[in-house]
Amino acid sequence: MPRSPVPPLKPHAPPLVALLRQYAAGSALACDPVDQGLLNRGYRLRTTRGRYFLKHHFDPETAAPEAIARQHGATQRLAALGVPVAPPLPAHDGRTVAVVGGHAYALHPWIEGRHRHGAQLTAEQCGRLGALLGVVHASLERVMPVEGREQGEKGASAGGGARTDEGAPDSEPLTPSGGTPDGRRLAPPGERVPDDRHRARAGRSASSAERAASVRRATAPAHGARAEKPHAGHPPVRNGEATTPVDAGADPAATFALIDDLLARVRGHRPADSFDELARHRLLERRSLLEQHVGRRPPHGGPVGWVHGDFHPFNLLYRGDAPAAIVDWDRLGVKPRAEEAVRAAAIFFVRPAGTLDLPKVRAYARAYRRTAGATPSELAAAVHRVWWERLNDFWMLRWHYERGDTRADSQFPAASALVVWWTREYEAVCDAFVG
């Protein structure tokens, strides 16, 4: 899901005169904020020389100069391979970042298009979407520095025993028109809403401290036990060597404490509203689920590689049935690639009631595996890690109750229902990604 620690956006007028002085883009005629997106600020800019997208790199997590330079270099090289992206325009001095008043800006060509969601996709178009992400991953392997990936592998291994990447096979890039290597064209995505069907067990008797202690006992590794490779079913979890720390995903002890804190915030919110009611129900429900599945904490991640980092419908523009541009590369980094494929599917193909359209997921995943060179076992392990991640994740509620930021509220009903359904239908979900 798109997220960031940035505070709610406040009205901000970019310094257009000083900015445009650095580009051959003419004088400003109109500049309107672009509402979609939760990270950096964007503007639809019209000048005497045309239309542009002006990006204010605002998010402190992604606005470091070296991070922006890496993003820009990646999109420039991907564009040269024919991947549909929108690289930044160079200023008079050749740089792609303009710093004015201590703030970093980038000017991109305006891409005419619209966002499309999974409900708008046919099965064939779902395959094209999976192929697109597979081509992105394979192409990034070709254009990004190997040392960066190796560093990511070392970090993953130190933290969680992630296997080193065997190396994705060379993949033909997308054609400039946005087609896949075999000449097929890429296409769209669907929206969602909520369904509050599942009832949680009411009440709790154990305190946070007691729960934390029981969780540590449940997840403590047996001496000399080795991590087992996840498989299609809920994998048995035995953390790695007793003397070697293992990245076993989110810590359920911390999650229980967070749930208690959020429940207290919900109770203290006045006047109570329908969002509070749904939040309380989902928190109690999630606590019960986590108690039942606390022993399924995943032991390690999968092969790492360069990924977009935030591949979802609002970061993909279509012109007709073909992708016009993959945008917002702020979270470009070295991470488990198959997990990005699973996360993207969980956003593109979630239905209003919080279920996944599994036939579409299957078409998407098959194309992704074929194009990215990913194995079914990698996808199975990724399904488990993303499921666990979702089971322990409350970022939307934290935004709402800790920061008073309601921009993600509309995503909460379907996203929170999905965790419950995914847990119940785990085997079917896994089969859709590996079958």
LINGIPE-V159398 format. One record per pair of residues at least 12 apart in sequence whose C-alpha atoms are under 7 Angstrom apart, sorted by sequence separation. I is the first residue (numbers start at 1). J is the second residue. D is the distance in whole Angstrom. If there is no record, write none. Layout:
BEGIN
i-><I & I>
j-><J & J>
d-><D & D>
END
This chain:
BEGIN
i-><16 & 31 & 32 & 42 & 43 & 75 & 226 & 227 & 315 & 349 & 396 & 31 & 32 & 42 & 225 & 226 & 227 & 315 & 396 & 31 & 41 & 42 & 226 & 266 & 30 & 31 & 41 & 72 & 225 & 226 & 30 & 40 & 41 & 72 & 225 & 345 & 396 & 29 & 30 & 40 & 41 & 221 & 224 & 225 & 263 & 28 & 29 & 40 & 88 & 89 & 221 & 223 & 224 & 28 & 29 & 40 & 88 & 89 & 221 & 223 & 27 & 28 & 39 & 88 & 222 & 26 & 27 & 87 & 221 & 308 & 310 & 25 & 26 & 86 & 309 & 26 & 86 & 308 & 309 & 25 & 259 & 308 & 309 & 307 & 308 & 307 & 306 & 307 & 306 & 307 & 391 & 305 & 306 & 390 & 138 & 304 & 305 & 307 & 256 & 304 & 305 & 309 & 138 & 139 & 304 & 305 & 312 & 6 & 138 & 303 & 304 & 311 & 4 & 139 & 302 & 303 & 3 & 4 & 301 & 312 & 313 & 2 & 3 & 135 & 312 & 215 & 135 & 215 & 135 & 338 & 342 & 212 & 338 & 342 & 211 & 252 & 339 & 343 & 338 & 57 & 339 & 383 & 56 & 57 & 208 & 249 & 56 & 208 & 248 & 249 & 55 & 56 & 248 & 380 & 55 & 248 & 54 & 55 & 247 & 248 & 6 & 54 & 246 & 247 & 53 & 54 & 379 & 380 & 52 & 53 & 379 & 52 & 53 & 52 & 53 & 128 & 129 & 51 & 52 & 128 & 129 & 237 & 376 & 51 & 128 & 237 & 236 & 237 & 239 & 354 & 78 & 125 & 235 & 237 & 238 & 353 & 354 & 125 & 234 & 237 & 352 & 125 & 354 & 355 & 353 & 354 & 77 & 355 & 121 & 23 & 120 & 121 & 365 & 22 & 23 & 120 & 22 & 74 & 118 & 119 & 120 & 362 & 117 & 118 & 119 & 358 & 361 & 362 & 116 & 117 & 118 & 119 & 227 & 361 & 116 & 117 & 362 & 116 & 117 & 358 & 219 & 302 & 218 & 19 & 302 & 302 & 200 & 202 & 201 & 200 & 201 & 161 & 200 & 159 & 160 & 199 & 298 & 159 & 160 & 201 & 298 & 159 & 160 & 83 & 82 & 83 & 297 & 81 & 82 & 83 & 81 & 82 & 83 & 82 & 84 & 83 & 189 & 188 & 188 & 187 & 282 & 186 & 187 & 186 & 187 & 265 & 185 & 186 & 255 & 162 & 165 & 161 & 162 & 163 & 164 & 165 & 250 & 160 & 162 & 163 & 164 & 249 & 252 & 160 & 162 & 250 & 178 & 178 & 231 & 232 & 231 & 231 & 153 & 230 & 149 & 149 & 195 & 190 & 192 & 194 & 195 & 189 & 190 & 192 & 193 & 194 & 195 & 191 & 192 & 193 & 194 & 191 & 141 & 141 & 140 & 137 & 137 & 152 & 152 & 149 & 233 & 232 & 117 & 116 & 115 & 232 & 115 & 115 & 115 & 114 & 115 & 113 & 114 & 168 & 169 & 113 & 114 & 168 & 113 & 113 & 195 & 194 & 195 & 193 & 194 & 193 & 196 & 192 & 195 & 118 & 119 & 117 & 118 & 126 & 130 & 134 & 138 & 129 & 130 & 133 & 137 & 127 & 131 & 135 & 123 & 126 & 127 & 130 & 131 & 134 & 135 & 126 & 130 & 134 & 84 & 86 & 84 & 85 & 123 & 127 & 131 & 84 & 85 & 86 & 84 & 85 & 71 & 71 & 71 & 62 & 62 & 2 & 8>
j-><28 & 43 & 44 & 54 & 55 & 87 & 238 & 239 & 327 & 361 & 408 & 44 & 45 & 55 & 238 & 239 & 240 & 328 & 409 & 45 & 55 & 56 & 240 & 280 & 45 & 46 & 56 & 87 & 240 & 241 & 46 & 56 & 57 & 88 & 241 & 361 & 412 & 46 & 47 & 57 & 58 & 238 & 241 & 242 & 280 & 46 & 47 & 58 & 106 & 107 & 239 & 241 & 242 & 47 & 48 & 59 & 107 & 108 & 240 & 242 & 47 & 48 & 59 & 108 & 242 & 47 & 48 & 108 & 242 & 329 & 331 & 47 & 48 & 108 & 331 & 49 & 109 & 331 & 332 & 49 & 283 & 332 & 333 & 332 & 333 & 333 & 333 & 334 & 334 & 335 & 419 & 334 & 335 & 419 & 168 & 334 & 335 & 337 & 287 & 335 & 336 & 340 & 170 & 171 & 336 & 337 & 344 & 39 & 171 & 336 & 337 & 344 & 38 & 173 & 336 & 337 & 38 & 39 & 336 & 347 & 348 & 38 & 39 & 171 & 348 & 252 & 173 & 253 & 174 & 378 & 382 & 253 & 379 & 383 & 253 & 294 & 382 & 386 & 382 & 104 & 386 & 430 & 104 & 105 & 256 & 297 & 105 & 257 & 297 & 298 & 105 & 106 & 298 & 430 & 106 & 299 & 106 & 107 & 299 & 300 & 59 & 107 & 299 & 300 & 107 & 108 & 433 & 434 & 107 & 108 & 434 & 108 & 109 & 109 & 110 & 185 & 186 & 109 & 110 & 186 & 187 & 295 & 434 & 110 & 187 & 296 & 296 & 297 & 299 & 414 & 139 & 186 & 296 & 298 & 299 & 414 & 415 & 187 & 296 & 299 & 414 & 188 & 417 & 418 & 417 & 418 & 143 & 421 & 188 & 91 & 188 & 189 & 433 & 91 & 92 & 189 & 92 & 144 & 188 & 189 & 190 & 432 & 188 & 189 & 190 & 429 & 432 & 433 & 188 & 189 & 190 & 191 & 299 & 433 & 189 & 190 & 435 & 190 & 191 & 432 & 295 & 378 & 295 & 98 & 381 & 382 & 281 & 284 & 284 & 284 & 285 & 246 & 285 & 245 & 246 & 285 & 384 & 246 & 247 & 288 & 385 & 247 & 248 & 173 & 173 & 174 & 388 & 173 & 174 & 175 & 174 & 175 & 176 & 176 & 178 & 178 & 313 & 318 & 321 & 321 & 416 & 321 & 322 & 322 & 323 & 401 & 322 & 323 & 392 & 300 & 303 & 300 & 301 & 302 & 303 & 304 & 389 & 300 & 302 & 303 & 304 & 389 & 392 & 301 & 303 & 392 & 322 & 323 & 377 & 380 & 380 & 381 & 304 & 381 & 305 & 306 & 352 & 348 & 350 & 352 & 353 & 348 & 349 & 351 & 352 & 353 & 354 & 351 & 352 & 353 & 354 & 352 & 305 & 306 & 306 & 306 & 307 & 334 & 335 & 334 & 427 & 427 & 313 & 313 & 313 & 430 & 314 & 316 & 317 & 317 & 318 & 317 & 318 & 372 & 373 & 318 & 319 & 373 & 319 & 324 & 413 & 413 & 414 & 413 & 414 & 414 & 417 & 414 & 417 & 348 & 349 & 348 & 349 & 360 & 364 & 368 & 372 & 364 & 365 & 368 & 372 & 363 & 367 & 371 & 360 & 363 & 364 & 367 & 368 & 371 & 372 & 364 & 368 & 372 & 323 & 325 & 324 & 325 & 363 & 367 & 371 & 325 & 326 & 327 & 326 & 327 & 329 & 330 & 332 & 330 & 331 & 310 & 405>
d-><7 & 6 & 5 & 6 & 6 & 5 & 7 & 5 & 5 & 7 & 6 & 6 & 7 & 5 & 7 & 7 & 4 & 6 & 7 & 4 & 6 & 6 & 4 & 7 & 6 & 6 & 5 & 6 & 6 & 6 & 5 & 6 & 7 & 7 & 6 & 6 & 6 & 5 & 7 & 5 & 7 & 6 & 5 & 7 & 6 & 6 & 5 & 5 & 6 & 6 & 5 & 7 & 6 & 4 & 7 & 6 & 6 & 6 & 7 & 5 & 5 & 7 & 6 & 4 & 7 & 6 & 5 & 6 & 6 & 6 & 6 & 7 & 5 & 7 & 5 & 5 & 7 & 6 & 5 & 6 & 6 & 5 & 7 & 6 & 7 & 6 & 5 & 6 & 4 & 7 & 6 & 5 & 6 & 6 & 6 & 6 & 6 & 6 & 7 & 5 & 6 & 7 & 7 & 7 & 4 & 6 & 6 & 7 & 6 & 5 & 6 & 6 & 7 & 6 & 5 & 7 & 6 & 6 & 7 & 6 & 6 & 6 & 7 & 7 & 7 & 7 & 6 & 6 & 7 & 6 & 7 & 4 & 6 & 6 & 7 & 7 & 5 & 7 & 6 & 5 & 7 & 6 & 6 & 6 & 6 & 7 & 5 & 6 & 6 & 6 & 6 & 7 & 5 & 6 & 5 & 4 & 6 & 6 & 7 & 6 & 6 & 5 & 7 & 6 & 6 & 6 & 6 & 6 & 7 & 5 & 6 & 6 & 6 & 5 & 5 & 7 & 6 & 7 & 4 & 5 & 6 & 6 & 5 & 6 & 6 & 5 & 6 & 6 & 6 & 4 & 7 & 6 & 7 & 6 & 7 & 6 & 6 & 5 & 7 & 6 & 6 & 7 & 5 & 5 & 7 & 4 & 6 & 6 & 5 & 5 & 6 & 5 & 5 & 6 & 6 & 5 & 6 & 7 & 7 & 6 & 5 & 5 & 6 & 3 & 4 & 7 & 6 & 6 & 5 & 2 & 4 & 7 & 6 & 7 & 4 & 3 & 7 & 6 & 6 & 6 & 6 & 6 & 6 & 7 & 7 & 7 & 7 & 7 & 7 & 6 & 6 & 7 & 4 & 7 & 4 & 7 & 7 & 6 & 4 & 7 & 6 & 5 & 7 & 6 & 6 & 5 & 7 & 6 & 5 & 7 & 7 & 5 & 7 & 4 & 6 & 7 & 6 & 7 & 6 & 4 & 7 & 6 & 5 & 5 & 6 & 7 & 6 & 6 & 6 & 6 & 5 & 6 & 5 & 6 & 6 & 6 & 6 & 5 & 5 & 5 & 7 & 7 & 7 & 7 & 6 & 6 & 6 & 6 & 7 & 5 & 6 & 6 & 6 & 5 & 6 & 7 & 7 & 6 & 7 & 5 & 4 & 6 & 7 & 5 & 4 & 5 & 7 & 7 & 4 & 6 & 6 & 7 & 7 & 6 & 6 & 7 & 6 & 5 & 7 & 6 & 6 & 7 & 6 & 6 & 6 & 6 & 6 & 6 & 5 & 5 & 6 & 5 & 5 & 7 & 6 & 5 & 7 & 6 & 5 & 7 & 7 & 4 & 7 & 6 & 5 & 5 & 7 & 6 & 7 & 5 & 7 & 6 & 5 & 6 & 4 & 5 & 6 & 6 & 6 & 7 & 6 & 5 & 5 & 6 & 5 & 6 & 4 & 5 & 5 & 5 & 6 & 5 & 4 & 4 & 7 & 6 & 6 & 4 & 6 & 5 & 6 & 5 & 5 & 7 & 6 & 6 & 6 & 7 & 7 & 6 & 7 & 6 & 6>
END
